[in-house]
């Protein structure tokens, strides 16, 4: 299911606001490489109700647009495949703002040849980071060329969907309380 507010142009109504608002839901991963595309697959399973107050951006492997997607938002959830050596379907949730403030190097082990942390540090230097950025990583099983998810990941989709749905709901509730 695709959200009508999903943005393939990587810009939304929040981009030009002087005061940041709303939640950006950003998916990263190659849907042609099996489980690497878990982020988009997972967001496709969210209900319209979960997505109604969310700006969704499917970046694929184009993380150079991350700054554009974050612009004008008070919060963001970045979803990506991870390869940490844990069981397939294991979720890692990280508060990226807190981790970016660390002086020691930060490495987020994704299935790509780049560092999301480095991308975010560049955005931070520009003063354009949302107040809150959460990384929702899903441990994958296979990133071979395939348009379908592996059996271990498919078997965890309902659980993953519930976890992401709860997270989106909590972040939106927090944003409304703080408004």
Secondary structure, DSSP 8 states (H G I E B T S, - for coil): ---TT--SSS--TTTT-SS--SEEEEEES-TTBGGGGHHHHHHHTS-HHHHTTEEEEEEET-GGGHHHHHTT-SEEEEEEEE-SSS-TT-EEEEEHHHHHT-SS-----BSSSS-HHHHHHHHHHTT---SEEEEEEEE-S--SSBSS--HHHHTTHHHHHHHHHHHHHHHHHHHHHH-
